[in-house]
Amino acid sequence: MADKDKLYQIKLDIKKGKNIVGSDGSVCSPYLKVAWGGKKQQKTKVIPKSAEPEWSFSCQLEIKKEKNPQKPGIEFELIEHKQFSEKEISKTTYQLPESLILGEACNYSVPMTIATSKGEQKCEILIAITAINFGKDKQDEEKKKHDETQKKFAQLVEQLATDSKAREGMMKLPYEARAQLVEQHRDKLANEKHPDEYVVLLIKEITRKNIQLAGGLQKSHSASNGSLGSLSPGKVDEGLSVAELKNISVALRSRGLDWIHQFHKLGATTRLVELLSLYVQQKDHTEESLQKQLECLNCIKNLMNNNVGIGYIFGIKDSFKTIVLCLGSQYEKVNELAIGLLNTICFLPKINGHKLLIELLNYFKEEKKESRRFISIVQSLKSKSGTIETKETLKTKSIYLSFINIIVNTPAEIDLRLALRQEFYWLGIKEILVKLSNYTYDESPELDTQITVFEEEESKDNKEMAERFQEFKGLNLENVDDVLKTLMDRIRPKGLVDCMREISKDLLLLPIDDDVGIRNWVLASRIIKQISLREKNIGIDEDILPLENLLLMCEQEAKEVPLKSQIESLKKDALDLSKKITTQEIELKEKVEIIKKNEELTTKQLEEQINIAKKKDEEINKLKELVEQLKLAQSAIKQQQQQPDSASIVTPTTSAPPPPPPPMIGGGAPPPPPPPPMTGGGPPPPMTGGGPPPPPPPPMTGGGPPPPPPPPMTGGGGPPPPPPPGGKAGGPPPPPPPGGFGKGPPPPPGGFGKKAAAPPRKEVPVPGLKMKGLQWVSLNDKKIQGTIFSKFNLETSKDINLDYKDIEGVFAAKVIEKKEASSAPKKTGPVSIIDPKTSQNLSIFLSQFKGKSFDEICGAISKGDETMFQPNHIDALIGFLPSEDDISNINEFLREEKDITKLGPPEQFSMKIHSVPQVKSRLQAMKFKYAYESKKSDLKVDIDNFKQGTLEIKGSEKIPKLLEVILILGNFINGGTARGNAYGFKLNTITKLADTKSTDNKLSLVNYLTRVVIKDFPHLNGFAQDLGHVEAAGRVSLSQVQAEVATLRKEFVQVQKSIETLNSGSNGEEIDPFKVKYEEFCTQTSEDIDLITSSSQQIETDYKDLLTMFGEDSKTEPNEFFGMFTKFMEQYDKATKENEQLSIQAEKIAKREAAKKIKEEEDAKKKQLAEERKQKGEEAIPEAVVDDLLNTIASGDAFKNRRRRARCTDSTSNVEPIDL
């Protein structure tokens, strides 16, 4: 017993370790060694591979009081155990706490640091110490604790009780309730500093920062442009620490209003804003300086969480200018908190918060030297290249987007909302939102909510704006002519036409050929736009759209105008290229089909030729047999003639005719020989007398029946004798007709082919002097036939007696005497004969061929060389071809002057082009060739689209099944009515499904059909993918295609005929190169047009079959038929997307409702707790004005509330804006 009195004894329980790693930074197998006062160490067991080993080790330690009167600390060594070695990785001494109670175990945490190859690693050891024979008495400690609780509770009463009644109620509380209150306000009681102590700290820090910024204590700190983690952690700022700023923030959040009043009364609020301004002005930020900036903003937020603090902050000059300059910080937490504070001012009562916010952002633009307002906010939404967004970064982007929603959607006036939203459009917000929309609700609920708010508010504003044009019903706002006509009709009754004319005249003077001109056009458009949106003056209301900012936007948009033009041009080129590729594919397909047909045809023809050859062989064999039979018959006849018999002698008239000649080899009989020529005219006279006509010739093998015999000749008589051998006809020629040989009827008066002579004219003498010429186109005697001039003769002119001498004196050409002193050549201009306007246009046209002579141009026309011309050149050349009168006048001039160089260029060119043989035909052929490829391509594409669209519908296996589903669905809906129990329906029914709405009018029958198909017939869902050409087929007009094919064929035939008339070199002349070139073109074109014609006829036949298949009228136009399928496909696709969106939206709503329900439960608990506190007389829960507003903004309810307020109250505010 005496020995124990000389010792200090404790029981040590080592429970577990936390965050323990080995020397290489990885998980190890640790154990502990413990000793007290230099005594023998005791060891725990080794826990294999554990960062949080549970040792559960107990031991008793003791030391002598005499040697250790101060009770030394317990020594801990942390050992890393390996298979063949052990290594100490940390060591520390833990001082015994003075709070040890005799015989009672007290829990503690021993901090340790492990030096690893990757850096230092913090860890801790959880222990329990029981003092066995020393320590404080438990009852004494409990009494002290009781007294301390009562003392602190008294302090709480002073802080929390606002009146005597509340103080009386608090003092009635039992000890347990008092202890609970003290525990709840431990932070407040632990921080017992008076506001003046914080004021001193703030003043010291402000003084230090001012000296530092002035250069007195300037220190070199390297700043990084990266995130907070990448900032230099080397040297930190001295002075006010981050922890002390946090204490101020906690005090402002937890202290009562009396403390906050005192804090502000001592000037601490002003010092806080001043200190934040100094932190913002600092150029090179460290990690600690940014943390201090964040804590200053937290202090301001905690002040603004109650209405009293809001008034204090607004009362400080430039307080919000300081806050807005925090934007753009390297530390996103600073940006988020600054945006939160700026967002709230738009919803605070009794101030024009939105006007204040816009003014602050204009100030920010000037201070940060930004080219465009709001540009840094929009840029913050963009994802950096190669960066993977996390839930945290997406939440940050949602805060930036909420800021944009506040800026755009807070104003009650739609004009202002549209103007601000348009400004964000120009900054590219739409493209950014499209990319951010790829993230799901689960990845970032906050971001999804803000995107939904932006899109919904945009849609509502567009709808509201469209209602402004309701008075112009039927007006197509996309058609410029319609808009201008409506505008003129609107302003004419008000006498504003003069204003409109002046505006139009000024617009005519605006240049369009340079960047400045385009910018001015855009500027004019934007100014008029803003005038139409606002009732206030332009450029004065700086909170909406400053004029300078408007100019910057117009400059940017003006740069985009040429780019848009280039994009349109590239799109057109791509479309043309696509059309060419499609045409080539169609032609390739056609050629493949032709090759297949030719192969089949060749096989068939070969078989036919073989059969024909076999038949001919059989015929030849038969003919050979017949010849042999005839030879035998002839030899038999000769034998009979050599043996005459008296009985066989008869007169020539009764003798039998000789046998017919052998039949000719071949198919048909040869044509009868032409009759002998007759002298004179007229038909031969009938033969008089004589016998019957000679018999017809014998029939020939292979021919038809012989011709009938001619009618009997007049005069009767017997038959004529048979023709002599050899088949030659006998008999004298027929007599000539009466009136002599070769004479016909007398010729008409005046002879053959001659016109009547012109009537004699009055003779006009030739002037004796050279006269001024009268430029007219004269007509010769041939050209006046049938005109009024043919009526002029001696009789009509006898009263016209002119004074020729007087005319000679008046119109004689002026004689210019040559001056001997002057040797300068006579200057004369070119002579113009062609119509002046035509001549001028022709001169302008010829100026396009710089460096090309008239001979080269006409030579190109003669050879058909298209490389020198553009398509529009050919049309112009046809229009400029000289008339016969022009050529006649030019030739008349040349007969007098003999010098073509005296003519003007138009006249010289006219003569050159006129000399080209058949120049008009050549030009028309070139024109056709230029336009042919384009026309052929368009026709082939239209025909192929129509053909494929027809085949896709006709060959689809999904459409019939889909129609069957619709039939059953419709029969059920129409059941019990006259429309029910149908066997089919007209095809336009599929376009009317969208008109049948559900009971709540949210869905249509198409929406329901898509659900049925996806659920029960998923293979039908992609039916539209099999109808890729149907929409294009609906744009094709069959009648127009047929008309275009007919026109193309007609034009081609004309070209073909004109080519045939060109010189082909048959008379030894050189062949026309134009003919050679275009004959090749005509050959290929003829095949193309034949194919196009047959294809156009075939698609018409196929289309009629398709109409029959679906029970449609044969007169139904293709655009109507195919349009029904196109419209149904669009409705089906839209309904599918709507169903998907509704499903996603329902899921989002369910998640939002769940989160909202949790929030409501939390709010209900807070409200209940506040009521209990009020009943007990305790301090009310501190206000959280800013926090509540930020939650409302984050949930999107703030904008819904704005629209509700707009419907209930007038949009104009009577509150005077705060003067910054």
Secondary structure as the mmCIF struct_conf table of DSSP 4:
data_model
#
loop_
_struct_conf.conf_type_id
_struct_conf.id
_struct_conf.beg_label_comp_id
_struct_conf.beg_label_asym_id
_struct_conf.beg_label_seq_id
_struct_conf.end_label_comp_id
_struct_conf.end_label_asym_id
_struct_conf.end_label_seq_id
HELX_RH_AL_P HELX_RH_AL_P1 ALA A 2 ASP A 5
TURN_TY1_P TURN_TY1_P1 LYS A 6 LYS A 6
STRN STRN1 LEU A 7 LYS A 18
BEND BEND1 ASN A 19 ASN A 19
TURN_TY1_P TURN_TY1_P2 SER A 23 ASP A 24
BEND BEND2 GLY A 25 SER A 26
STRN STRN2 SER A 29 TRP A 36
TURN_TY1_P TURN_TY1_P3 GLY A 37 GLY A 38
STRN STRN3 GLN A 42 LYS A 43
HELX_LH_PP_P HELX_LH_PP_P1 THR A 44 VAL A 46
BEND BEND3 PRO A 48 LYS A 49
BEND BEND4 ALA A 51 GLU A 52
STRN STRN4 GLU A 54 LYS A 64
TURN_TY1_P TURN_TY1_P4 LYS A 65 LYS A 67
TURN_TY1_P TURN_TY1_P5 PRO A 69 GLN A 70
HELX_LH_PP_P HELX_LH_PP_P2 PRO A 72 GLY A 73
STRN STRN5 ILE A 74 HIS A 81
BEND BEND5 GLN A 83 PHE A 84
STRN STRN6 GLU A 86 TYR A 94
HELX_LH_PP_P HELX_LH_PP_P3 GLN A 95 PRO A 97
TURN_TY1_P TURN_TY1_P6 GLU A 98 SER A 99
STRN STRN7 ILE A 101 LEU A 102
TURN_TY1_P TURN_TY1_P7 GLY A 103 GLY A 103
STRN STRN8 ALA A 105 THR A 116
TURN_TY1_P TURN_TY1_P8 SER A 117 LYS A 118
STRN STRN9 GLY A 119 ALA A 131
BEND BEND6 ILE A 132 ASN A 133
BEND BEND7 GLY A 135 GLY A 135
STRN STRN10 LYS A 136 LYS A 136
HELX_RH_AL_P HELX_RH_AL_P2 LYS A 138 LEU A 160
BEND BEND8 ASP A 163 ASP A 163
HELX_RH_AL_P HELX_RH_AL_P3 SER A 164 MET A 171
TURN_TY1_P TURN_TY1_P9 LYS A 172 LYS A 172
BEND BEND9 LEU A 173 LEU A 173
HELX_RH_AL_P HELX_RH_AL_P4 TYR A 175 GLN A 184
TURN_TY1_P TURN_TY1_P10 HIS A 185 HIS A 185
HELX_RH_AL_P HELX_RH_AL_P5 ARG A 186 ALA A 190
HELX_RH_AL_P HELX_RH_AL_P6 PRO A 195 ALA A 214
TURN_TY1_P TURN_TY1_P11 GLY A 215 LEU A 217
BEND BEND10 ASN A 225 GLY A 226
HELX_RH_3T_P HELX_RH_3T_P1 LEU A 228 SER A 230
BEND BEND11 LEU A 231 LEU A 231
BEND BEND12 GLY A 234 LYS A 235
BEND BEND13 GLY A 239 LEU A 240
HELX_RH_AL_P HELX_RH_AL_P7 VAL A 242 SER A 254
BEND BEND14 ARG A 255 ARG A 255
HELX_RH_AL_P HELX_RH_AL_P8 LEU A 257 LYS A 265
TURN_TY1_P TURN_TY1_P12 LEU A 266 GLY A 267
HELX_RH_AL_P HELX_RH_AL_P9 ALA A 268 GLN A 281
BEND BEND15 LYS A 283 ASP A 284
HELX_RH_AL_P HELX_RH_AL_P10 GLU A 287 MET A 304
TURN_TY1_P TURN_TY1_P13 ASN A 305 ASN A 305
BEND BEND16 ASN A 306 ASN A 306
HELX_RH_AL_P HELX_RH_AL_P11 ASN A 307 PHE A 314
TURN_TY1_P TURN_TY1_P14 GLY A 315 GLY A 315
BEND BEND17 ILE A 316 ILE A 316
TURN_TY1_P TURN_TY1_P15 LYS A 317 ASP A 318
HELX_RH_AL_P HELX_RH_AL_P12 SER A 319 VAL A 324
TURN_TY1_P TURN_TY1_P16 LEU A 325 GLY A 328
BEND BEND18 GLN A 330 TYR A 331
HELX_RH_AL_P HELX_RH_AL_P13 GLU A 332 THR A 344
HELX_RH_3T_P HELX_RH_3T_P2 ILE A 345 PHE A 347
TURN_TY1_P TURN_TY1_P17 PRO A 349 LYS A 350
BEND BEND19 ILE A 351 ILE A 351
HELX_RH_AL_P HELX_RH_AL_P14 GLY A 353 GLU A 367
TURN_TY1_P TURN_TY1_P18 LYS A 368 LYS A 369
BEND BEND20 SER A 371 ARG A 372
TURN_TY1_P TURN_TY1_P19 ARG A 373 PHE A 374
HELX_RH_AL_P HELX_RH_AL_P15 ILE A 375 LEU A 381
BEND BEND21 LYS A 382 LYS A 382
HELX_LH_PP_P HELX_LH_PP_P4 SER A 383 LYS A 384
TURN_TY1_P TURN_TY1_P20 SER A 385 GLY A 386
HELX_LH_PP_P HELX_LH_PP_P5 THR A 387 GLU A 389
HELX_RH_AL_P HELX_RH_AL_P16 LYS A 391 ASN A 409
BEND BEND22 THR A 410 THR A 410
BEND BEND23 ALA A 412 ALA A 412
HELX_RH_AL_P HELX_RH_AL_P17 ILE A 414 TRP A 426
TURN_TY1_P TURN_TY1_P21 LEU A 427 GLY A 428
HELX_RH_AL_P HELX_RH_AL_P18 ILE A 429 LEU A 436
TURN_TY1_P TURN_TY1_P22 SER A 437 ASN A 438
BEND BEND24 TYR A 439 TYR A 439
TURN_TY1_P TURN_TY1_P23 TYR A 441 GLU A 443
HELX_RH_AL_P HELX_RH_AL_P19 PRO A 445 ALA A 466
HELX_RH_3T_P HELX_RH_3T_P3 GLU A 467 PHE A 469
TURN_TY1_P TURN_TY1_P24 GLN A 470 GLU A 471
BEND BEND25 PHE A 472 PHE A 472
TURN_TY1_P TURN_TY1_P25 LYS A 473 GLY A 474
TURN_TY1_P TURN_TY1_P26 LEU A 477 GLU A 478
HELX_RH_AL_P HELX_RH_AL_P20 VAL A 480 ILE A 491
HELX_RH_3T_P HELX_RH_3T_P4 ARG A 492 LYS A 494
TURN_TY1_P TURN_TY1_P27 GLY A 495 GLY A 495
HELX_RH_AL_P HELX_RH_AL_P21 VAL A 497 LEU A 509
BEND BEND26 LEU A 510 LEU A 510
BEND BEND27 ASP A 513 ASP A 514
HELX_RH_AL_P HELX_RH_AL_P22 ASP A 515 LEU A 533
BEND BEND28 GLU A 535 LYS A 536
HELX_LH_PP_P HELX_LH_PP_P6 ASN A 537 ASN A 537
TURN_TY1_P TURN_TY1_P28 ILE A 538 ILE A 540
TURN_TY1_P TURN_TY1_P29 GLU A 542 ILE A 544
HELX_RH_AL_P HELX_RH_AL_P23 LEU A 547 GLN A 642
BEND BEND29 GLN A 643 GLN A 643
HELX_RH_3T_P HELX_RH_3T_P5 SER A 646 SER A 648
TURN_TY1_P TURN_TY1_P30 PRO A 652 THR A 654
BEND BEND30 SER A 655 SER A 655
HELX_LH_PP_P HELX_LH_PP_P7 ALA A 656 MET A 664
BEND BEND31 ILE A 665 GLY A 668
HELX_LH_PP_P HELX_LH_PP_P8 ALA A 669 PRO A 677
BEND BEND32 THR A 679 GLY A 682
HELX_LH_PP_P HELX_LH_PP_P9 PRO A 683 THR A 688
BEND BEND33 GLY A 689 GLY A 689
HELX_LH_PP_P HELX_LH_PP_P10 PRO A 692 PRO A 699
TURN_TY1_P TURN_TY1_P31 THR A 701 GLY A 702
BEND BEND34 GLY A 703 GLY A 703
HELX_LH_PP_P HELX_LH_PP_P11 PRO A 705 MET A 713
TURN_TY1_P TURN_TY1_P32 THR A 714 GLY A 715
HELX_LH_PP_P HELX_LH_PP_P12 PRO A 719 PRO A 724
TURN_TY1_P TURN_TY1_P33 PRO A 725 GLY A 726
BEND BEND35 GLY A 727 GLY A 727
BEND BEND36 GLY A 731 GLY A 731
HELX_LH_PP_P HELX_LH_PP_P13 PRO A 732 PRO A 737
TURN_TY1_P TURN_TY1_P34 PRO A 738 GLY A 739
BEND BEND37 PHE A 741 GLY A 742
BEND BEND38 PRO A 745 PRO A 745
HELX_LH_PP_P HELX_LH_PP_P14 PRO A 746 PRO A 748
TURN_TY1_P TURN_TY1_P35 PRO A 749 GLY A 750
TURN_TY1_P TURN_TY1_P36 PHE A 752 GLY A 753
HELX_LH_PP_P HELX_LH_PP_P15 LYS A 755 PRO A 760
HELX_LH_PP_P HELX_LH_PP_P16 PRO A 765 PRO A 767
BEND BEND39 GLY A 768 LEU A 769
STRN STRN11 MET A 771 MET A 771
TURN_TY1_P TURN_TY1_P37 ASP A 781 GLY A 786
BEND BEND40 THR A 787 THR A 787
HELX_RH_3T_P HELX_RH_3T_P6 ILE A 788 LYS A 791
HELX_RH_AL_P HELX_RH_AL_P24 LEU A 794 SER A 797
TURN_TY1_P TURN_TY1_P38 LYS A 798 ASP A 799
HELX_RH_AL_P HELX_RH_AL_P25 TYR A 804 PHE A 811
STRN STRN12 ALA A 812 ALA A 812
HELX_LH_PP_P HELX_LH_PP_P17 ALA A 813 LYS A 819
TURN_TY1_P TURN_TY1_P39 GLU A 820 ALA A 821
HELX_LH_PP_P HELX_LH_PP_P18 ALA A 824 LYS A 827
HELX_LH_PP_P HELX_LH_PP_P19 GLY A 829 PRO A 830
STRN STRN13 VAL A 831 VAL A 831
BEND BEND41 ILE A 834 ILE A 834
HELX_RH_AL_P HELX_RH_AL_P26 PRO A 836 LEU A 846
TURN_TY1_P TURN_TY1_P40 SER A 847 GLN A 848
BEND BEND42 PHE A 849 PHE A 849
TURN_TY1_P TURN_TY1_P41 LYS A 850 GLY A 851
HELX_RH_AL_P HELX_RH_AL_P27 PHE A 854 LYS A 863
TURN_TY1_P TURN_TY1_P42 GLY A 864 GLY A 864
HELX_RH_3T_P HELX_RH_3T_P7 GLU A 866 MET A 868
HELX_RH_AL_P HELX_RH_AL_P28 PRO A 871 GLY A 879
TURN_TY1_P TURN_TY1_P43 PHE A 880 PHE A 880
HELX_LH_PP_P HELX_LH_PP_P20 LEU A 881 SER A 883
HELX_RH_AL_P HELX_RH_AL_P29 GLU A 884 GLU A 897
HELX_RH_3T_P HELX_RH_3T_P8 ILE A 900 LYS A 902
STRN STRN14 LEU A 903 LEU A 903
HELX_RH_AL_P HELX_RH_AL_P30 PRO A 905 HIS A 914
TURN_TY1_P TURN_TY1_P44 SER A 915 SER A 915
BEND BEND43 VAL A 916 VAL A 916
TURN_TY1_P TURN_TY1_P45 PRO A 917 GLN A 918
HELX_RH_AL_P HELX_RH_AL_P31 VAL A 919 GLY A 955
BEND BEND44 GLU A 957 GLU A 957
HELX_RH_AL_P HELX_RH_AL_P32 LYS A 958 ILE A 973
TURN_TY1_P TURN_TY1_P46 ASN A 974 GLY A 976
BEND BEND45 THR A 977 THR A 977
TURN_TY1_P TURN_TY1_P47 ALA A 978 ARG A 979
BEND BEND46 ASN A 981 ASN A 981
BEND BEND47 TYR A 983 TYR A 983
HELX_RH_3T_P HELX_RH_3T_P9 LEU A 987 THR A 991
TURN_TY1_P TURN_TY1_P48 LYS A 992 LYS A 992
HELX_RH_3T_P HELX_RH_3T_P10 LEU A 993 ASP A 995
BEND BEND48 THR A 996 THR A 996
STRN STRN15 LYS A 997 LYS A 997
TURN_TY1_P TURN_TY1_P49 THR A 999 ASP A 1000
BEND BEND49 ASN A 1001 LYS A 1002
STRN STRN16 SER A 1004 SER A 1004
HELX_RH_AL_P HELX_RH_AL_P33 LEU A 1005 ASP A 1016
HELX_RH_3T_P HELX_RH_3T_P11 PRO A 1018 LEU A 1020
TURN_TY1_P TURN_TY1_P50 ASN A 1021 GLY A 1022
HELX_RH_3T_P HELX_RH_3T_P12 PHE A 1023 ASP A 1026
TURN_TY1_P TURN_TY1_P51 GLY A 1028 HIS A 1029
HELX_RH_AL_P HELX_RH_AL_P34 VAL A 1030 GLY A 1034
TURN_TY1_P TURN_TY1_P52 ARG A 1035 ARG A 1035
HELX_RH_AL_P HELX_RH_AL_P35 LEU A 1038 GLU A 1060
TURN_TY1_P TURN_TY1_P53 THR A 1061 THR A 1061
BEND BEND50 LEU A 1062 LEU A 1062
BEND BEND51 GLY A 1065 GLY A 1065
TURN_TY1_P TURN_TY1_P54 SER A 1066 ASN A 1067
BEND BEND52 GLY A 1068 GLU A 1069
HELX_LH_PP_P HELX_LH_PP_P21 GLU A 1070 ASP A 1072
HELX_RH_AL_P HELX_RH_AL_P36 PRO A 1073 MET A 1109
TURN_TY1_P TURN_TY1_P55 PHE A 1110 GLY A 1111
TURN_TY1_P TURN_TY1_P56 SER A 1114 LYS A 1115
HELX_RH_AL_P HELX_RH_AL_P37 PRO A 1118 LYS A 1176
TURN_TY1_P TURN_TY1_P57 GLY A 1177 GLY A 1177
HELX_LH_PP_P HELX_LH_PP_P22 GLU A 1178 GLU A 1183
HELX_RH_AL_P HELX_RH_AL_P38 VAL A 1185 SER A 1195
TURN_TY1_P TURN_TY1_P58 GLY A 1196 GLY A 1196
HELX_RH_AL_P HELX_RH_AL_P39 ASP A 1197 CYS A 1208
BEND BEND53 THR A 1209 THR A 1209
BEND BEND54 SER A 1211 THR A 1212
BEND BEND55 VAL A 1215 VAL A 1215
HELX_LH_PP_P HELX_LH_PP_P23 GLU A 1216 ASP A 1219
#
